[in-house]
């Protein structure tokens, strides 16, 4: 239920920011306006990685570990690199 709430909030807030920047004199959507969706989006990404790992676990191959490691590195790279 928490994931659904985070997803709905993220979609509604992103749509509101895009609508508000088109209909008012706000700046283009930047980091300042989109900052409130960072935490729910990170939670959704991490829960998706957890579900992907649970889906790949019965296969017990190196592929599942490589995919999870790649997803985690991608998140870290997005957070660190400009």
N, C-alpha and C positions, 0 to 999 in steps of 0.2 A: 504494500500500500504506500509505503514511503517513496518507493521508486516511481510509482504512478504520479504521486503528488509533485515530486521533483520534475518529472517530465512535463506535466501540465503547466507548472509555474514557469519553467524554462521557455516553453513554446509561447505562452501568453505574454510573458515579459518581453521576449525578443520581438514578437509581433507588435507590441505596444511601442517599443523603442523605434522600430522601423516606421510605423505609422506616424509617431510624433515627429520624427525628423523630416518626414515628407510633408506634413500638414502645418508645421509651425516653423519658427525661425531657429530651432535648435541646430547645433552643429551636426556634422555627420556622426553616425554611431561609432564611438571610439571606446577606448578602454574604460573611461569614466562612466559612461552610460551602461555598458555591458558588464561591469564588475559584479553586480548582484547575482548574475547567473553562473559565475565561476564555480562556486561550491556545489550547487545542484548538478551542474554538468560534470564536474569531477566525480561526484558520487555515482552518477549514472554510468560514467565510463568505467569506474572500478567495479561496479556491480556487473556490468557487461563482461568484463574480463573474468570475473569470478564464475559467471554462467558459462562462458566459453571454456574455461578450465574444467568445470564439472561435465560439460558435454564431451570434451576430448579425453577425460580421465580414463574411461573404459578402454580406450585404444592403447594406452600406456606406451606410446611411442615417444621418440625424441621430438617428434613434430609438435606435440602438445606443449612440451616444455619450451621449445623454440618459439612457438607462437605467443605464449604468455610472456616470455622474456622480451620478445620484440615489442609487444604491446606496452609493457612497463617501461622499456627504454624510450619508446615514442612519447609517452606521457612526460617522462623526465626531460627529454629533449625539448618538448614544447614549452615546458615550464622554465627551463634555463636559458635556452637560446632566444635571441631577439627576433 
